[in-house]
């Protein structure tokens, strides 16, 4: 499983961006649910395409796979 900040850093690297990433804390119930893994599912993945594959196809690579 890829954390959001890891995905954002990989996207930034793939684009060659040097913009800083700023932490954003979502307040309230929604924020608590997201921090507790509210978007995580027990379902098995169906595809084989990864975030790194998408970045490589879209931007020409992430520097790692």
C-alpha positions in Angstrom: 0.0 0.0 0.0 1.3 3.4 -0.9 0.8 6.4 1.4 -0.5 9.6 -0.1 2.6 11.5 0.7 4.7 8.8 -1.0 2.5 8.9 -4.1 2.8 12.7 -4.2 6.6 12.6 -3.9 6.8 10.1 -6.7 4.5 12.2 -8.9 6.6 15.3 -8.1 9.8 13.5 -9.0 8.4 12.1 -12.2 7.4 15.6 -13.3 10.8 17.0 -12.4 9.1 19.5 -10.1 11.0 21.1 -7.2 7.9 22.6 -5.6 7.8 21.8 -1.9 5.1 19.5 -0.5 3.2 21.0 2.3 1.4 18.9 4.9 -2.3 19.3 4.9 -4.2 18.0 7.9 -7.9 17.4 7.2 -9.8 18.3 10.4 -12.8 16.7 12.0 -14.4 13.3 11.5 -13.3 12.9 7.9 -9.7 13.6 8.8 -9.8 11.0 11.7 -11.4 8.4 9.4 -8.8 9.0 6.7 -5.9 8.8 9.1 -7.3 5.6 10.5 -7.3 4.0 7.1 -10.8 4.8 6.0 -9.9 4.5 2.3 -8.2 1.1 2.7 -10.1 -1.9 1.4 -9.8 -5.6 2.2 -10.6 -6.4 -1.5 -7.9 -8.0 -3.5 -6.3 -5.9 -6.3 -7.6 -6.8 -9.7 -5.0 -5.1 -12.0 -1.3 -5.2 -12.2 -0.7 -1.6 -13.2 1.1 0.3 -10.4 1.5 4.0 -9.7 5.1 3.7 -10.8 3.9 2.2 -14.1 1.4 5.1 -14.6 4.1 7.7 -13.9 6.6 6.0 -16.2 4.0 6.0 -19.0 2.8 9.5 -18.4 6.0 11.3 -17.5 8.8 9.0 -18.7 9.8 7.5 -15.4 10.0 8.0 -11.6 13.6 7.0 -11.2 12.6 3.8 -9.5 10.1 1.0 -10.0 
